[in-house]
């Protein structure tokens, strides 16, 4: 049986890992991009725009909600999804701090 070693990492590292995991599938990236363009969409409206089944979209929406990048609001018999813009901006800042710390300090980033 494997033992979890999450206690070895700080909260920021764990949060970035969770976000990266949620972005680790091209379908979730496509759904997120769609929701950025067309905010407040039901699962069926997303299914109508992407070449994915309803059950697949539903599962990916769940993963995006768990990571906190999107929110769902119950409206009658449907759930309406939208991007949590504050969470997305925070994720962007955290990723930039890790991968491009020079930008945060005002120095020019050297990518290669």
SELOMI-865489 format. One record per residue: residue number from 0; residue in one letter; chain; x, y, z of N, C-alpha, C, O in turn. Coordinates in nm, 4 decimals, padded with zeros to 6 digits, always signed. Atoms other than C-alpha are relative to their C-alpha. Layout:
BEGIN
> pos, code, unit, n_xx, n_yy, n_zz, ca_xx, ca_yy, ca_zz, c_xx, c_yy, c_zz, o_xx, o_yy, o_zz
> NUM, a, A, X, Y, Z, X, Y, Z, X, Y, Z, X, Y, Z $
...
//
This chain:
BEGIN
> pos, code, unit, n_xx, n_yy, n_zz, ca_xx, ca_yy, ca_zz, c_xx, c_yy, c_zz, o_xx, o_yy, o_zz
> 0, x, A, +00.0843, -00.1169, +00.0000, +00.0000, +00.0000, +00.0000, +00.0895, +00.1241, +00.0000, +00.1833, +00.1335, +00.0792 $
> 1, x, A, -00.0792, -00.1226, +00.0097, +00.1393, +00.3416, -00.0988, -00.0371, +00.0973, +00.1110, -00.1523, +00.1042, +00.1540 $
> 2, x, A, +00.0218, -00.1001, -00.1043, +00.1788, +00.6127, +00.1612, +00.0058, +00.1382, -00.0642, +00.0988, +00.1687, -00.1388 $
> 3, x, A, +00.0038, -00.1352, +00.0535, +00.0820, +00.9689, +00.0725, +00.1115, +00.0830, +00.0625, +00.1351, +00.0773, +00.1831 $
> 4, x, A, -00.1073, -00.0871, -00.0487, +00.3674, +01.2148, +00.1008, -00.0317, +00.1458, -00.0281, +00.0588, +00.2282, -00.0415 $
> 5, x, A, +00.0408, -00.1377, +00.0272, +00.1661, +01.5303, +00.0365, +00.0469, +00.0953, +00.1083, +00.0660, +00.2141, +00.0826 $
> 6, x, A, -00.0442, -00.0851, -00.1107, +00.2759, +01.6600, +00.3758, +00.1394, +00.0579, -00.0245, +00.1800, +00.1519, +00.0439 $
> 7, x, A, -00.1338, -00.0489, +00.0312, +00.6221, +01.7122, +00.2240, -00.0019, +00.1290, -00.0819, +00.1015, +00.1935, -00.0992 $
> 8, x, A, +00.0105, -00.1141, +00.0899, +00.4924, +01.9924, +00.0020, -00.0840, +00.1103, +00.0631, -00.1723, +00.0838, +00.1447 $
> 9, x, A, +00.0765, -00.1113, -00.0557, +00.3606, +02.3377, +00.0821, -00.1342, +00.0153, -00.0732, -00.1574, -00.0462, -00.1773 $
> 10, x, A, +00.1349, -00.0178, +00.0543, +00.0054, +02.4532, +00.0114, +00.0015, +00.0510, -00.1436, -00.0793, +00.0083, -00.2261 $
> 11, x, A, -00.0075, -00.0562, +00.1348, +00.1058, +02.6514, -00.2962, +00.0370, -00.1073, -00.1021, -00.0210, -00.1121, -00.2105 $
> 12, x, A, -00.0396, +00.1082, +00.0904, +00.2775, +02.3510, -00.4552, -00.1156, -00.0975, -00.0224, -00.1381, -00.1434, -00.1344 $
> 13, x, A, +00.1147, +00.0905, +00.0125, -00.0246, +02.1322, -00.3846, -00.1104, +00.0624, -00.0841, -00.1729, -00.0064, -00.1648 $
> 14, x, A, +00.1041, -00.0679, +00.0760, -00.2636, +02.3906, -00.5271, +00.0360, +00.0077, -00.1478, -00.0496, -00.0151, -00.2332 $
> 15, x, A, -00.0439, -00.0047, +00.1394, -00.0583, +02.4349, -00.8457, -00.0113, -00.1383, -00.0629, -00.0521, -00.1510, -00.1783 $
> 16, x, A, +00.0101, +00.1369, +00.0490, -00.0440, +02.0573, -00.8829, -00.1442, -00.0358, -00.0342, -00.1710, -00.0981, -00.1369 $
> 17, x, A, +00.1429, +00.0262, +00.0216, -00.4225, +02.0348, -00.8528, -00.0496, +00.0699, -00.1271, -00.1252, +00.0121, -00.2051 $
> 18, x, A, +00.0401, -00.0753, +00.1190, -00.4694, +02.3033, -01.1183, +00.0599, -00.0628, -00.1255, -00.0091, -00.0796, -00.2260 $
> 19, x, A, -00.0649, +00.0624, +00.1157, -00.2167, +02.1436, -01.3535, -00.0649, -00.1329, -00.0354, -00.0792, -00.1659, -00.1531 $
> 20, x, A, +00.0693, +00.1266, +00.0258, -00.3900, +01.8083, -01.3138, -00.1304, +00.0257, -00.0739, -00.1647, -00.0465, -00.1675 $
> 21, x, A, +00.1277, -00.0272, +00.0651, -00.7204, +01.9640, -01.4108, +00.0198, +00.0488, -00.1429, -00.0691, +00.0318, -00.2264 $
> 22, x, A, -00.0288, -00.0464, +00.1349, -00.5576, +02.1192, -01.7181, +00.0758, -00.1051, -00.0819, +00.1165, -00.0792, -00.1951 $
> 23, x, A, -00.0785, +00.1049, +00.0637, -00.3853, +01.7920, -01.8057, -00.0730, -00.0816, -00.1045, -00.0213, -00.1839, -00.1495 $
> 24, x, A, +00.0747, +00.0712, +00.1037, -00.6508, +01.6812, -02.0534, -00.0491, +00.1012, -00.1027, -00.1051, +00.2043, -00.0653 $
> 25, x, A, +00.0392, -00.0977, +00.1023, -00.7193, +01.8529, -02.3863, -00.1498, +00.0327, +00.0006, -00.1885, +00.1439, -00.0351 $
> 26, x, A, +00.1441, -00.0280, -00.0065, -01.0967, +01.8193, -02.3396, -00.0295, +00.1061, +00.1047, -00.1145, +00.1924, +00.0827 $
> 27, x, A, +00.0231, -00.0992, -00.1055, -01.0813, +02.0197, -02.0169, +00.0505, +00.1375, -00.0432, -00.0093, +00.2396, -00.0092 $
> 28, x, A, -00.0492, -00.1272, +00.0526, -00.8729, +02.2866, -02.1865, -00.1012, +00.0572, -00.0986, -00.1295, +00.1770, -00.0960 $
> 29, x, A, +00.1005, -00.0459, +00.0969, -01.1292, +02.3051, -02.4687, -00.1248, +00.0511, +00.0707, -00.1812, +00.1530, +00.0310 $
> 30, x, A, +00.1179, -00.0432, -00.0760, -01.4151, +02.3297, -02.2181, +00.0276, +00.1336, +00.0669, -00.0566, +00.2233, +00.0625 $
> 31, x, A, -00.0358, -00.1251, -00.0668, -01.2359, +02.6030, -02.0230, +00.0059, +00.1148, -00.1003, -00.0450, +00.2235, -00.0730 $
> 32, x, A, -00.0065, -00.1033, +00.1037, -01.1619, +02.7979, -02.3427, -00.1407, +00.0391, -00.0451, -00.1691, +00.1571, -00.0656 $
> 33, x, A, +00.1383, -00.0273, +00.0404, -01.5278, +02.7663, -02.4434, -00.0706, +00.0848, +00.1054, -00.1402, +00.1807, +00.0722 $
> 34, x, A, +00.0655, -00.0749, -00.1069, -01.6456, +02.8902, -02.1036, +00.0562, +00.1418, +00.0144, -00.0150, +00.2323, +00.0579 $
> 35, x, A, -00.0572, -00.1349, -00.0027, -01.4075, +03.1862, -02.1219, -00.0688, +00.0864, -00.1065, -00.0977, +00.2037, -00.0830 $
> 36, x, A, +00.0660, -00.0740, +00.1081, -01.5681, +03.2876, -02.4529, -00.1502, +00.0143, +00.0232, -00.2064, +00.1218, +00.0021 $
> 37, x, A, +00.1454, +00.0047, -00.0177, -01.9280, +03.1905, -02.3693, -00.0316, -00.0341, +00.1443, -00.0592, -00.1495, +00.1770 $
> 38, x, A, +00.0233, +00.0222, -00.1421, -01.9790, +03.2335, -01.9977, -00.1449, -00.0428, +00.0245, -00.2333, -00.0155, -00.0567 $
> 39, x, A, +00.1330, +00.0450, -00.0428, -02.2795, +03.0792, -01.8189, -00.0616, -00.0973, -00.1007, -00.1568, -00.0638, -00.1712 $
> 40, x, A, +00.0461, +00.1043, +00.0916, -02.3320, +02.7588, -02.0165, -00.0419, -00.1239, +00.0786, +00.0173, -00.1561, +00.1816 $
> 41, x, A, +00.0377, +00.1292, -00.0576, -02.5130, +02.4374, -01.9292, +00.0875, -00.1074, -00.0627, +00.1548, -00.0838, -00.1631 $
> 42, x, A, -00.0759, +00.1127, +00.0556, -02.3516, +02.1008, -01.9880, -00.0451, -00.0265, -00.1438, +00.0381, -00.0481, -00.2319 $
> 43, x, A, +00.0512, +00.0279, +00.1341, -02.5790, +02.0481, -02.2896, +00.0460, +00.1048, -00.1010, +00.0761, +00.0709, -00.2154 $
> 44, x, A, -00.0480, -00.1045, +00.0910, -02.4791, +02.3830, -02.4414, +00.1473, -00.0226, -00.0350, +00.1895, +00.0047, -00.1474 $
> 45, x, A, -00.1416, +00.0304, +00.0265, -02.1138, +02.2813, -02.4087, +00.0100, -00.1212, -00.0918, +00.0908, -00.1226, -00.1846 $
> 46, x, A, +00.0020, +00.1208, +00.0845, -02.1874, +01.9382, -02.5593, -00.0324, +00.0370, -00.1445, +00.0251, -00.0188, -00.2379 $
> 47, x, A, +00.0402, -00.0418, +00.1351, -02.3520, +02.1113, -02.8565, +00.1131, +00.0673, -00.0765, +00.1112, +00.0706, -00.1996 $
> 48, x, A, -00.1103, -00.0713, +00.0646, -02.0301, +02.3036, -02.9262, +00.1277, -00.0831, -00.0155, +00.2144, -00.0487, -00.0959 $
> 49, x, A, -00.1221, +00.0806, +00.0029, -01.7684, +02.0324, -02.8694, -00.0309, -00.1415, -00.0485, -00.1429, -00.1897, -00.0315 $
> 50, x, A, +00.0225, +00.1362, +00.0507, -01.7233, +01.6879, -03.0289, +00.0150, -00.1060, +00.1102, +00.0898, -00.2027, +00.0955 $
> 51, x, A, -00.0094, +00.0904, -00.1144, -01.7714, +01.5121, -02.6943, -00.1404, -00.0393, +00.0448, -00.2362, +00.0358, +00.0264 $
> 52, x, A, +00.1299, +00.0452, -00.0499, -02.0522, +01.3097, -02.5411, -00.0368, +00.0741, +00.1281, +00.0482, +00.1354, +00.1927 $
> 53, x, A, +00.0482, -00.0669, -00.1198, -02.2649, +01.4439, -02.2578, +00.0687, -00.0534, +00.1241, +00.1068, +00.0241, +00.2118 $
> 54, x, A, -00.0621, +00.0582, -00.1189, -02.1176, +01.2012, -02.0058, +00.1471, +00.0406, +00.0116, +00.1976, +00.0615, +00.1219 $
> 55, x, A, -00.1403, -00.0422, -00.0003, -01.7625, +01.2948, -02.1071, +00.0125, +00.1447, +00.0456, +00.0968, +00.1768, +00.1294 $
> 56, x, A, -00.0039, -00.1411, -00.0387, -01.8299, +01.6678, -02.0777, -00.0325, +00.0138, +00.1480, +00.0325, +00.0902, +00.2194 $
> 57, x, A, +00.0395, -00.0058, -00.1401, -02.0015, +01.6140, -01.7438, +00.1150, -00.0386, +00.0921, +00.1383, +00.0272, +00.1935 $
> 58, x, A, -00.1133, +00.0446, -00.0817, -01.7019, +01.4257, -01.6044, +00.1115, +00.1043, +00.0013, +00.1722, +00.1288, +00.1055 $
> 59, x, A, -00.1045, -00.1019, +00.0063, -01.4589, +01.6929, -01.7241, -00.0414, +00.1270, +00.0743, +00.0427, +00.1934, +00.1351 $
> 60, x, A, +00.0484, -00.1149, -00.0764, -01.6766, +01.9687, -01.5778, +00.0198, -00.0236, +00.1496, +00.0547, +00.0679, +00.2243 $
> 61, x, A, -00.0205, +00.0345, -00.1414, -01.6589, +01.7880, -01.2453, +00.1450, +00.0232, +00.0399, +00.1712, +00.0808, +00.1455 $
> 62, x, A, -00.1423, -00.0194, -00.0298, -01.2779, +01.7872, -01.2574, +00.0372, +00.1478, +00.0059, +00.1150, +00.1896, +00.0917 $
> 63, x, A, -00.0284, -00.1432, -00.0006, -01.2680, +02.1564, -01.3420, -00.0595, +00.0681, +00.1229, -00.0021, +00.1636, +00.1752 $
> 64, x, A, +00.0609, -00.0549, -00.1217, -01.5028, +02.2306, -01.0516, +00.0828, -00.0355, +00.1230, +00.1011, +00.0478, +00.2117 $
> 65, x, A, -00.0815, +00.0438, -00.1137, -01.2890, +02.0293, -00.8094, +00.1258, +00.0864, +00.0115, +00.1693, +00.1194, +00.1218 $
> 66, x, A, -00.1212, -00.0831, -00.0025, -00.9849, +02.2347, -00.9087, -00.0315, +00.1452, +00.0332, +00.0586, +00.2225, +00.0658 $
> 67, x, A, +00.0398, -00.1357, -00.0321, -01.1835, +02.5529, -00.8516, +00.0049, +00.0972, -00.1162, -00.0199, +00.2163, -00.0975 $
> 68, x, A, -00.0098, -00.0896, +00.1149, -01.1371, +02.6916, -01.2030, -00.1364, +00.0424, -00.0537, -00.1492, +00.1490, -00.1138 $
> 69, x, A, +00.1348, -00.0365, +00.0422, -01.5097, +02.6876, -01.2775, -00.0957, -00.0171, +00.1175, -00.0650, -00.0833, +00.2166 $
> 70, x, A, +00.1059, +00.0108, -00.0998, -01.8271, +02.7211, -01.0747, -00.1256, -00.0518, -00.0684, -00.1443, -00.0347, -00.1889 $
> 71, x, A, +00.1285, +00.0443, +00.0509, -02.1658, +02.5624, -01.1158, -00.1106, +00.0517, +00.0885, -00.1007, +00.0478, +00.2111 $
> 72, x, A, +00.1142, -00.0533, -00.0742, -02.4963, +02.7162, -01.0157, -00.1255, -00.0728, -00.0452, -00.1539, -00.0806, -00.1647 $
> 73, x, A, +00.1241, +00.0697, +00.0330, -02.8207, +02.5205, -00.9983, -00.1061, +00.1002, -00.0417, -00.1378, +00.1937, +00.0318 $
> 74, x, A, +00.1091, -00.0823, +00.0517, -03.0904, +02.6821, -01.2111, -00.1072, -00.0958, -00.0504, -00.0911, -00.1613, -00.1534 $
> 75, x, A, +00.1095, +00.0945, +00.0280, -03.4155, +02.4854, -01.2154, +00.0562, -00.1417, -00.0019, +00.1045, -00.1902, +00.1004 $
> 76, x, A, -00.0466, +00.1391, +00.0068, -03.3183, +02.1377, -01.3388, +00.1401, -00.0125, -00.0606, +00.1879, -00.1237, -00.0832 $
> 77, x, A, -00.1327, +00.0017, +00.0623, -02.9802, +02.2357, -01.4878, +00.1035, +00.0645, +00.0910, +00.0709, +00.1334, +00.1877 $
> 78, x, A, -00.1112, -00.0693, -00.0647, -02.6412, +02.3449, -01.3659, +00.0608, +00.0903, -00.1065, +00.0915, +00.0457, -00.2170 $
> 79, x, A, -00.0598, -00.0964, +00.0912, -02.5037, +02.6581, -01.5294, +00.1441, +00.0228, +00.0455, +00.1695, +00.0581, +00.1606 $
> 80, x, A, -00.1419, -00.0083, -00.0310, -02.1246, +02.6686, -01.5450, +00.0580, +00.1318, -00.0467, +00.0173, +00.1869, -00.1491 $
> 81, x, A, -00.0726, -00.1215, +00.0378, -01.8982, +02.9716, -01.5530, +00.1414, -00.0090, +00.0554, +00.1688, -00.0826, +00.1501 $
> 82, x, A, -00.1395, -00.0044, -00.0438, -01.5294, +03.0432, -01.5150, +00.0077, +00.0829, +00.1273, -00.0537, +00.1891, +00.1371 $
> 83, x, A, -00.0299, -00.0790, -00.1196, -01.4167, +03.1564, -01.1716, +00.1209, +00.0850, -00.0366, +00.2353, +00.0410, -00.0254 $
> 84, x, A, -00.1065, -00.0853, +00.0532, -01.2166, +03.4488, -01.3051, +00.1076, +00.0302, +00.1037, +00.2258, +00.0389, +00.0705 $
> 85, x, A, -00.0986, -00.0262, -00.1057, -01.0507, +03.5209, -00.9722, +00.0926, -00.1207, +00.0186, +00.2138, -00.1049, +00.0330 $
> 86, x, A, -00.0810, +00.1215, -00.0147, -00.9347, +03.1590, -00.9392, +00.0916, -00.0194, -00.1199, +00.2061, -00.0619, -00.1047 $
> 87, x, A, -00.0819, +00.0128, +00.1205, -00.8112, +03.1579, -01.2990, +00.1165, +00.0992, +00.0029, +00.2283, +00.0645, -00.0353 $
> 88, x, A, -00.1076, -00.0985, -00.0111, -00.6126, +03.4776, -01.2403, +00.1022, -00.0421, +00.1050, +00.2225, -00.0243, +00.0858 $
> 89, x, A, -00.0908, +00.0475, -00.1040, -00.4674, +03.3324, -00.9208, +00.0863, -00.1145, -00.0530, +00.2062, -00.1203, -00.0253 $
> 90, x, A, -00.0755, +00.1110, +00.0593, -00.3663, +03.0165, -01.1089, +00.1055, +00.0532, -00.0956, +00.2184, +00.0042, -00.0982 $
> 91, x, A, -00.0950, -00.0606, +00.0930, -00.2024, +03.2298, -01.3754, +00.1184, +00.0599, +00.0754, +00.2333, +00.0419, +00.0351 $
> 92, x, A, -00.1075, -00.0601, -00.0797, -00.0040, +03.4208, -01.1111, +00.0894, -00.1076, +00.0623, +00.2119, -00.0945, +00.0620 $
> 93, x, A, -00.0789, +00.1060, -00.0635, +00.1037, +03.1021, -00.9324, +00.0904, -00.0688, -00.1010, +00.2067, -00.0961, -00.0715 $
> 94, x, A, -00.0816, +00.0643, +00.1029, +00.2234, +02.9407, -01.2552, +00.1118, +00.0932, -00.0456, +00.2246, +00.0492, -00.0676 $
> 95, x, A, -00.1037, -00.0961, +00.0394, +00.4078, +03.2580, -01.3541, +00.1081, +00.0107, +00.1069, +00.2264, +00.0196, +00.0742 $
> 96, x, A, -00.0981, -00.0075, -00.1087, +00.5748, +03.2752, -01.0108, +00.0955, -00.1192, -00.0012, +00.2137, -00.1058, +00.0305 $
> 97, x, A, -00.0826, +00.1209, +00.0006, +00.7004, +02.9193, -01.0492, +00.0894, -00.0055, -00.1237, +00.2099, -00.0282, -00.1127 $
> 98, x, A, -00.0719, +00.0233, +00.1241, +00.8026, +02.9112, -01.4146, +00.0695, +00.1240, -00.0563, +00.1632, +00.1120, -00.1352 $
> 99, x, A, -00.0590, -00.1232, +00.0518, +00.8857, +03.2774, -01.4825, +00.0220, +00.1009, +00.1132, -00.0316, +00.2116, +00.1081 $
> 100, x, A, -00.0188, -00.0911, -00.1137, +01.0045, +03.4325, -01.1541, +00.0689, +00.1309, -00.0397, +00.0543, +00.2315, +00.0298 $
> 101, x, A, -00.0680, -00.1206, +00.0445, +01.2156, +03.6840, -01.3483, -00.1004, +00.1082, -00.0380, -00.0747, +00.2270, -00.0182 $
> 102, x, A, +00.1023, -00.0955, +00.0420, +00.8994, +03.8471, -01.4823, -00.0564, +00.0717, +00.1219, -00.0802, +00.1924, +00.1176 $
> 103, x, A, +00.0559, -00.0584, -00.1216, +00.7658, +03.9038, -01.1306, +00.0945, +00.1025, +00.0619, +00.0499, +00.1973, +00.1265 $
> 104, x, A, -00.0968, -00.0936, -00.0577, +01.0874, +04.0811, -01.0305, +00.0384, +00.1100, -00.0977, +00.1206, +00.1957, -00.0653 $
> 105, x, A, -00.0266, -00.1062, +00.0966, +01.0938, +04.2961, -01.3440, +00.1147, -00.0292, -00.0943, +00.1407, +00.0491, -00.1856 $
> 106, x, A, -00.1095, +00.0349, +00.0914, +01.3873, +04.1209, -01.5096, -00.0582, -00.0696, -00.1219, -00.1690, -00.1228, -00.1173 $
> 107, x, A, +00.0450, +00.0655, +00.1226, +01.3581, +03.9868, -01.8609, +00.0102, -00.1506, +00.0176, +00.1112, -00.2019, +00.0658 $
> 108, x, A, +00.0027, +00.1455, -00.0116, +01.2607, +03.6211, -01.8711, +00.0870, -00.0641, -00.1077, +00.0827, -00.0248, -00.2243 $
> 109, x, A, -00.0812, +00.0786, +00.0933, +01.5072, +03.3800, -02.0318, -00.0637, -00.1369, -00.0076, -00.0527, -00.2167, +00.0855 $
> 110, x, A, +00.0726, +00.1244, +00.0119, +01.3044, +03.0914, -02.1621, +00.0890, -00.1194, -00.0318, +00.0591, -00.2313, +00.0098 $
> 111, x, A, -00.0873, +00.1113, +00.0392, +01.5886, +02.8827, -02.3055, +00.1429, +00.0327, +00.0299, +00.2316, -00.0486, +00.0039 $
//
